[in-house]
Amino acid sequence: MRNTIFWAGDSTVKQNDITSYPQTGIGQGFELYITRDWYLDNRAENGRSTKSFISEGRLDYIDENIKEGDFLFVQFGHNDEKPDEERHTEPFGSFLDNLEKFRQTALSHKAHMVLITPLYRRLFTENGTLVEGTHMTYPDAMKEFGAKHEIPVIDLCEISRHYIEKLGEEASRHLFMHLEAGAYPNYMEGKADNTHLQYHGAVSFAGIIANELRKLGGIYSSFLLPLDAEKEDPNLLVD
């Protein structure tokens, strides 16, 4: 039986289909980086926070199926900040309580956990820099939780901020759902979305996550395809 990487998250991670094309989740892009003897079970869903993901029984599914040696990737933040009662959590309160539930799920099955801070929103100021703090203090809370429990944290929030800003306002558009009217049947009126990704963006940010896992080494890189240094895509590797 193949080992599995379970991924819990929101729409930025979700496994999309033709009904939302060309929107693509980071989890889809990540499948390109893992060996065939591993399976990616992407449980991410649109609009979910740690709270709603748990209350809807999505963590229960993972608890029932995860096994020793598997991985649990947890990537939230976009929707925990929303004000509605069904989703909202406090960064250093209920958000951490929910992360503990994910940790206990992995721990009870002797699986490995990786925390991933949320993708930065592509919101530029007039001077060409990105708007500060688009995810408030949720990334900081996740990093604090990881440090306390010795769980690896990939700070995609900060890395993606650096990457998007380095590309600039114009060049970074092709990563996100900026679509011209009439270009895609699902979005005939066009779209200007600074949160969700097109295919190239999903592959790029998945590559960044893969690169950070390689830096961790050991079991955290054991499921990754070998990287051919001569064929490295500099767009996927951020200094």
Buried (B, 14 or more C-beta within 10 A) or exposed (E): EEBBBBBBBBBBBBBBEEEBBBBBBBBBBBBEBBEEEBBBBBBBBBBBBBBBBBBEEBBEBBBEEBEEEBBBBBBBBBBBBBEEEEBBBBBEEBBBEBBEEBBEBBBEBEBBBBBBBBBBBBEBEEEEEBEEEBBEBBBBBBBBBBEEEEBBBBBBBBBBBBBBBEBEBEEBBEBBBBBEEEEBEEBEEEBEBBBBBBBBBBBBBBBBBBBBBBEEEEEBBBBBEEBEEEEEEEBBBBE
